[in-house]
Amino acid sequence: MTQLIAILVILAIIIGIIKVGSFLWRIVGLAFAVFLIWIFKDDLLQWGQSLMEGDGLANFSRQVGDFVTEGFRQVSNWLQDLLS
């Protein structure tokens, strides 16, 4: 009986370490992401301003749409060739 209790306690400790470790890694990852955003904030602001100026946003959205359309067309052509 004591062996079973000892095994359960050891398992509880291992699970606790894994849960706390997972939480700590998430916090470290979040802190690193905030750090990167803070370091590159000027570049991100400049990119955002250049995207909003003039035809930047329309051009960007057109390029994204063309990329998705061409990708879908290539996948559908590949599936048609595969099924033929």
N, CA, C and O atoms as a GROMACS GRO file, in nm:
protein
  336
    1MET      N    1   0.082  -0.120   0.000
    1MET     CA    2   0.000   0.000   0.000
    1MET      C    3   0.086   0.126   0.000
    1MET      O    4   0.055   0.223  -0.069
    2THR      N    5   0.194   0.124   0.078
    2THR     CA    6   0.281   0.241   0.083
    2THR      C    7   0.353   0.262  -0.051
    2THR      O    8   0.382   0.375  -0.089
    3GLN      N    9   0.381   0.151  -0.122
    3GLN     CA   10   0.444   0.164  -0.253
    3GLN      C   11   0.350   0.234  -0.351
    3GLN      O   12   0.393   0.317  -0.431
    4LEU      N   13   0.223   0.200  -0.345
    4LEU     CA   14   0.124   0.263  -0.432
    4LEU      C   15   0.112   0.412  -0.401
    4LEU      O   16   0.104   0.493  -0.493
    5ILE      N   17   0.110   0.448  -0.275
    5ILE     CA   18   0.103   0.589  -0.236
    5ILE      C   19   0.228   0.663  -0.281
    5ILE      O   20   0.220   0.777  -0.328
    6ALA      N   21   0.346   0.599  -0.267
    6ALA     CA   22   0.471   0.661  -0.311
    6ALA      C   23   0.471   0.683  -0.462
    6ALA      O   24   0.516   0.787  -0.509
    7ILE      N   25   0.421   0.585  -0.538
    7ILE     CA   26   0.415   0.599  -0.684
    7ILE      C   27   0.320   0.712  -0.722
    7ILE      O   28   0.350   0.790  -0.812
    8LEU      N   29   0.205   0.721  -0.656
    8LEU     CA   30   0.110   0.828  -0.684
    8LEU      C   31   0.168   0.966  -0.650
    8LEU      O   32   0.147   1.062  -0.724
    9VAL      N   33   0.241   0.974  -0.540
    9VAL     CA   34   0.303   1.100  -0.503
    9VAL      C   35   0.409   1.140  -0.606
    9VAL      O   36   0.418   1.256  -0.645
   10ILE      N   37   0.490   1.043  -0.650
   10ILE     CA   38   0.593   1.071  -0.750
   10ILE      C   39   0.528   1.115  -0.881
   10ILE      O   40   0.576   1.209  -0.945
   11LEU      N   41   0.420   1.048  -0.923
   11LEU     CA   42   0.349   1.088  -1.044
   11LEU      C   43   0.290   1.228  -1.030
   11LEU      O   44   0.294   1.307  -1.125
   12ALA      N   45   0.236   1.259  -0.914
   12ALA     CA   46   0.180   1.393  -0.892
   12ALA      C   47   0.289   1.499  -0.899
   12ALA      O   48   0.267   1.608  -0.953
   13ILE      N   49   0.406   1.469  -0.846
   13ILE     CA   50   0.518   1.563  -0.853
   13ILE      C   51   0.562   1.583  -0.997
   13ILE      O   52   0.586   1.696  -1.040
   14ILE      N   53   0.573   1.475  -1.073
   14ILE     CA   54   0.614   1.484  -1.214
   14ILE      C   55   0.512   1.564  -1.294
   14ILE      O   56   0.550   1.651  -1.373
   15ILE      N   57   0.383   1.537  -1.274
   15ILE     CA   58   0.279   1.611  -1.346
   15ILE      C   59   0.283   1.759  -1.307
   15ILE      O   60   0.266   1.845  -1.393
   16GLY      N   61   0.304   1.788  -1.180
   16GLY     CA   62   0.315   1.927  -1.135
   16GLY      C   63   0.433   1.998  -1.198
   16GLY      O   64   0.420   2.114  -1.238
   17ILE      N   65   0.548   1.931  -1.208
   17ILE     CA   66   0.665   1.990  -1.271
   17ILE      C   67   0.639   2.018  -1.418
   17ILE      O   68   0.676   2.123  -1.470
   18ILE      N   69   0.573   1.923  -1.486
   18ILE     CA   70   0.542   1.942  -1.628
   18ILE      C   71   0.446   2.059  -1.646
   18ILE      O   72   0.466   2.141  -1.736
   19LYS      N   73   0.343   2.068  -1.562
   19LYS     CA   74   0.246   2.177  -1.576
   19LYS      C   75   0.311   2.313  -1.548
   19LYS      O   76   0.288   2.408  -1.622
   20VAL      N   77   0.391   2.322  -1.443
   20VAL     CA   78   0.458   2.448  -1.410
   20VAL      C   79   0.560   2.482  -1.518
   20VAL      O   80   0.573   2.599  -1.557
   21GLY      N   81   0.633   2.383  -1.567
   21GLY     CA   82   0.731   2.406  -1.673
   21GLY      C   83   0.665   2.455  -1.800
   21GLY      O   84   0.716   2.546  -1.866
   22SER      N   85   0.552   2.396  -1.834
   22SER     CA   86   0.479   2.437  -1.953
   22SER      C   87   0.433   2.582  -1.939
   22SER      O   88   0.444   2.661  -2.033
   23PHE      N   89   0.382   2.616  -1.824
   23PHE     CA   90   0.339   2.754  -1.797
   23PHE      C   91   0.456   2.851  -1.806
   23PHE      O   92   0.443   2.959  -1.863
   24LEU      N   93   0.569   2.812  -1.750
   24LEU     CA   94   0.686   2.900  -1.754
   24LEU      C   95   0.736   2.920  -1.896
   24LEU      O   96   0.776   3.031  -1.933
   25TRP      N   97   0.734   2.814  -1.978
   25TRP     CA   98   0.777   2.828  -2.117
   25TRP      C   99   0.683   2.918  -2.194
   25TRP      O  100   0.727   2.993  -2.281
   26ARG      N  101   0.554   2.912  -2.164
   26ARG     CA  102   0.458   3.001  -2.230
   26ARG      C  103   0.485   3.146  -2.192
   26ARG      O  104   0.480   3.234  -2.277
   27ILE      N  105   0.512   3.170  -2.065
   27ILE     CA  106   0.542   3.306  -2.019
   27ILE      C  107   0.671   3.356  -2.084
   27ILE      O  108   0.678   3.472  -2.126
   28VAL      N  109   0.774   3.271  -2.093
   28VAL     CA  110   0.899   3.310  -2.157
   28VAL      C  111   0.875   3.342  -2.304
   28VAL      O  112   0.929   3.439  -2.356
   29GLY      N  113   0.795   3.260  -2.373
   29GLY     CA  114   0.765   3.285  -2.513
   29GLY      C  115   0.690   3.415  -2.533
   29GLY      O  116   0.720   3.490  -2.626
   30LEU      N  117   0.594   3.442  -2.448
   30LEU     CA  118   0.519   3.566  -2.456
   30LEU      C  119   0.609   3.687  -2.429
   30LEU      O  120   0.599   3.789  -2.498
   31ALA      N  121   0.696   3.675  -2.330
   31ALA     CA  122   0.789   3.784  -2.300
   31ALA      C  123   0.885   3.808  -2.417
   31ALA      O  124   0.917   3.922  -2.448
   32PHE      N  125   0.929   3.701  -2.482
   32PHE     CA  126   1.018   3.714  -2.597
   32PHE      C  127   0.947   3.781  -2.713
   32PHE      O  128   1.006   3.865  -2.781
   33ALA      N  129   0.821   3.746  -2.737
   33ALA     CA  130   0.743   3.809  -2.844
   33ALA      C  131   0.725   3.958  -2.817
   33ALA      O  132   0.739   4.039  -2.909
   34VAL      N  133   0.694   3.994  -2.694
   34VAL     CA  134   0.679   4.135  -2.658
   34VAL      C  135   0.812   4.208  -2.674
   34VAL      O  136   0.816   4.322  -2.720
   35PHE      N  137   0.921   4.143  -2.637
   35PHE     CA  138   1.054   4.201  -2.653
   35PHE      C  139   1.085   4.227  -2.800
   35PHE      O  140   1.137   4.334  -2.834
   36LEU      N  141   1.055   4.131  -2.887
   36LEU     CA  142   1.080   4.150  -3.030
   36LEU      C  143   0.996   4.262  -3.088
   36LEU      O  144   1.043   4.341  -3.170
   37ILE      N  145   0.870   4.270  -3.046
   37ILE     CA  146   0.784   4.378  -3.093
   37ILE      C  147   0.838   4.512  -3.046
   37ILE      O  148   0.836   4.610  -3.121
   38TRP      N  149   0.885   4.517  -2.923
   38TRP     CA  150   0.939   4.642  -2.869
   38TRP      C  151   1.066   4.682  -2.942
   38TRP      O  152   1.088   4.801  -2.969
   39ILE      N  153   1.152   4.585  -2.976
   39ILE     CA  154   1.276   4.615  -3.046
   39ILE      C  155   1.248   4.666  -3.187
   39ILE      O  156   1.312   4.761  -3.232
   40PHE      N  157   1.153   4.603  -3.256
   40PHE     CA  158   1.126   4.637  -3.396
   40PHE      C  159   1.004   4.727  -3.412
   40PHE      O  160   0.945   4.731  -3.520
   41LYS      N  161   0.965   4.799  -3.307
   41LYS     CA  162   0.844   4.881  -3.314
   41LYS      C  163   0.855   4.991  -3.418
   41LYS      O  164   0.757   5.021  -3.486
   42ASP      N  165   0.972   5.052  -3.433
   42ASP     CA  166   0.989   5.158  -3.533
   42ASP      C  167   0.974   5.103  -3.674
   42ASP      O  168   0.910   5.164  -3.759
   43ASP      N  169   1.035   4.987  -3.699
   43ASP     CA  170   1.022   4.925  -3.831
   43ASP      C  171   0.878   4.884  -3.859
   43ASP      O  172   0.830   4.900  -3.971
   44LEU      N  173   0.810   4.831  -3.758
   44LEU     CA  174   0.671   4.792  -3.777
   44LEU      C  175   0.580   4.912  -3.803
   44LEU      O  176   0.490   4.906  -3.886
   45LEU      N  177   0.605   5.021  -3.730
   45LEU     CA  178   0.526   5.142  -3.753
   45LEU      C  179   0.552   5.200  -3.891
   45LEU      O  180   0.459   5.245  -3.958
   46GLN      N  181   0.678   5.199  -3.934
   46GLN     CA  182   0.710   5.249  -4.067
   46GLN      C  183   0.646   5.162  -4.174
   46GLN      O  184   0.594   5.214  -4.273
   47TRP      N  185   0.649   5.030  -4.156
   47TRP     CA  186   0.587   4.940  -4.253
   47TRP      C  187   0.436   4.964  -4.258
   47TRP      O  188   0.377   4.966  -4.366
   48GLY      N  189   0.374   4.980  -4.142
   48GLY     CA  190   0.230   5.006  -4.138
   48GLY      C  191   0.194   5.137  -4.205
   48GLY      O  192   0.093   5.144  -4.276
   49GLN      N  193   0.274   5.241  -4.184
   49GLN     CA  194   0.247   5.370  -4.248
   49GLN      C  195   0.264   5.362  -4.399
   49GLN      O  196   0.184   5.417  -4.474
   50SER      N  197   0.368   5.292  -4.443
   50SER     CA  198   0.388   5.280  -4.588
   50SER      C  199   0.279   5.194  -4.651
   50SER      O  200   0.245   5.213  -4.768
   51LEU      N  201   0.224   5.101  -4.575
   51LEU     CA  202   0.117   5.017  -4.625
   51LEU      C  203  -0.012   5.097  -4.640
   51LEU      O  204  -0.088   5.074  -4.734
   52MET      N  205  -0.037   5.189  -4.549
   52MET     CA  206  -0.160   5.268  -4.552
   52MET      C  207  -0.154   5.385  -4.649
   52MET      O  208  -0.258   5.433  -4.695
   53GLU      N  209  -0.034   5.431  -4.681
   53GLU     CA  210  -0.020   5.546  -4.770
   53GLU      C  211  -0.057   5.510  -4.913
   53GLU      O  212  -0.027   5.400  -4.960
   54GLY      N  213  -0.123   5.602  -4.980
   54GLY     CA  214  -0.151   5.588  -5.122
   54GLY      C  215  -0.223   5.460  -5.156
   54GLY      O  216  -0.332   5.432  -5.106
   55ASP      N  217  -0.161   5.382  -5.244
   55ASP     CA  218  -0.222   5.259  -5.293
   55ASP      C  219  -0.160   5.137  -5.226
   55ASP      O  220  -0.176   5.025  -5.275
   56GLY      N  221  -0.092   5.155  -5.115
   56GLY     CA  222  -0.020   5.045  -5.050
   56GLY      C  223  -0.110   4.932  -5.006
   56GLY      O  224  -0.082   4.815  -5.033
   57LEU      N  225  -0.218   4.966  -4.937
   57LEU     CA  226  -0.307   4.862  -4.885
   57LEU      C  227  -0.382   4.792  -4.997
   57LEU      O  228  -0.400   4.670  -4.993
   58ALA      N  229  -0.425   4.867  -5.097
   58ALA     CA  230  -0.495   4.806  -5.209
   58ALA      C  231  -0.401   4.715  -5.287
   58ALA      O  232  -0.441   4.606  -5.329
   59ASN      N  233  -0.278   4.758  -5.306
   59ASN     CA  234  -0.179   4.677  -5.377
   59ASN      C  235  -0.149   4.550  -5.299
   59ASN      O  236  -0.141   4.441  -5.358
   60PHE      N  237  -0.133   4.562  -5.169
   60PHE     CA  238  -0.104   4.447  -5.085
   60PHE      C  239  -0.219   4.347  -5.089
   60PHE      O  240  -0.197   4.226  -5.104
   61SER      N  241  -0.342   4.396  -5.075
   61SER     CA  242  -0.457   4.306  -5.077
   61SER      C  243  -0.474   4.241  -5.215
   61SER      O  244  -0.515   4.125  -5.224
   62ARG      N  245  -0.443   4.313  -5.321
   62ARG     CA  246  -0.449   4.256  -5.456
   62ARG      C  247  -0.345   4.145  -5.471
   62ARG      O  248  -0.374   4.041  -5.529
   63GLN      N  249  -0.225   4.168  -5.420
   63GLN     CA  250  -0.120   4.066  -5.428
   63GLN      C  251  -0.158   3.942  -5.348
   63GLN      O  252  -0.135   3.830  -5.394
   64VAL      N  253  -0.217   3.961  -5.231
   64VAL     CA  254  -0.260   3.847  -5.150
   64VAL      C  255  -0.370   3.771  -5.223
   64VAL      O  256  -0.368   3.648  -5.226
   65GLY      N  257  -0.465   3.842  -5.281
   65GLY     CA  258  -0.572   3.777  -5.356
   65GLY      C  259  -0.520   3.700  -5.476
   65GLY      O  260  -0.565   3.588  -5.502
   66ASP      N  261  -0.426   3.760  -5.549
   66ASP     CA  262  -0.367   3.691  -5.663
   66ASP      C  263  -0.292   3.565  -5.621
   66ASP      O  264  -0.298   3.462  -5.688
   67PHE      N  265  -0.221   3.575  -5.508
   67PHE     CA  266  -0.146   3.460  -5.457
   67PHE      C  267  -0.240   3.345  -5.420
   67PHE      O  268  -0.214   3.230  -5.456
   68VAL      N  269  -0.348   3.376  -5.351
   68VAL     CA  270  -0.444   3.273  -5.309
   68VAL      C  271  -0.513   3.214  -5.431
   68VAL      O  272  -0.531   3.092  -5.440
   69THR      N  273  -0.553   3.299  -5.525
   69THR     CA  274  -0.620   3.250  -5.646
   69THR      C  275  -0.528   3.160  -5.727
   69THR      O  276  -0.570   3.053  -5.773
   70GLU      N  277  -0.404   3.200  -5.745
   70GLU     CA  278  -0.309   3.119  -5.822
   70GLU      C  279  -0.279   2.987  -5.750
   70GLU      O  280  -0.268   2.883  -5.814
   71GLY      N  281  -0.266   2.992  -5.618
   71GLY     CA  282  -0.245   2.868  -5.542
   71GLY      C  283  -0.362   2.773  -5.556
   71GLY      O  284  -0.342   2.653  -5.575
   72PHE      N  285  -0.483   2.825  -5.546
   72PHE     CA  286  -0.602   2.741  -5.561
   72PHE      C  287  -0.608   2.683  -5.702
   72PHE      O  288  -0.644   2.566  -5.720
   73ARG      N  289  -0.575   2.764  -5.801
   73ARG     CA  290  -0.578   2.717  -5.940
   73ARG      C  291  -0.475   2.605  -5.961
   73ARG      O  292  -0.505   2.506  -6.028
   74GLN      N  293  -0.356   2.620  -5.905
   74GLN     CA  294  -0.254   2.517  -5.921
   74GLN      C  295  -0.293   2.388  -5.851
   74GLN      O  296  -0.271   2.279  -5.904
   75VAL      N  297  -0.350   2.399  -5.732
   75VAL     CA  298  -0.393   2.280  -5.659
   75VAL      C  299  -0.505   2.210  -5.734
   75VAL      O  300  -0.505   2.087  -5.745
   76SER      N  301  -0.601   2.285  -5.786
   76SER     CA  302  -0.712   2.224  -5.860
   76SER      C  303  -0.662   2.159  -5.988
   76SER      O  304  -0.709   2.052  -6.025
   77ASN      N  305  -0.567   2.223  -6.058
   77ASN     CA  306  -0.509   2.161  -6.178
   77ASN      C  307  -0.434   2.033  -6.144
   77ASN      O  308  -0.442   1.935  -6.218
   78TRP      N  309  -0.362   2.033  -6.034
   78TRP     CA  310  -0.290   1.916  -5.992
   78TRP      C  311  -0.386   1.802  -5.958
   78TRP      O  312  -0.361   1.686  -5.994
   79LEU      N  313  -0.495   1.835  -5.889
   79LEU     CA  314  -0.595   1.730  -5.857
   79LEU      C  315  -0.662   1.678  -5.982
   79LEU      O  316  -0.689   1.558  -5.992
   80GLN      N  317  -0.691   1.765  -6.078
   80GLN     CA  318  -0.750   1.720  -6.204
   80GLN      C  319  -0.656   1.627  -6.280
   80GLN      O  320  -0.698   1.526  -6.336
   81ASP      N  321  -0.527   1.663  -6.282
   81ASP     CA  322  -0.430   1.577  -6.348
   81ASP      C  323  -0.414   1.444  -6.274
   81ASP      O  324  -0.394   1.340  -6.336
   82LEU      N  325  -0.422   1.449  -6.144
   82LEU     CA  326  -0.410   1.327  -6.063
   82LEU      C  327  -0.527   1.235  -6.086
   82LEU      O  328  -0.510   1.113  -6.094
   83LEU      N  329  -0.648   1.291  -6.095
   83LEU     CA  330  -0.768   1.210  -6.111
   83LEU      C  331  -0.790   1.164  -6.256
   83LEU      O  332  -0.865   1.070  -6.281
   84SER      N  333  -0.726   1.232  -6.350
   84SER     CA  334  -0.745   1.194  -6.492
   84SER      C  335  -0.662   1.075  -6.530
   84SER      O  336  -0.666   1.030  -6.644
   0.00000   0.00000   0.00000
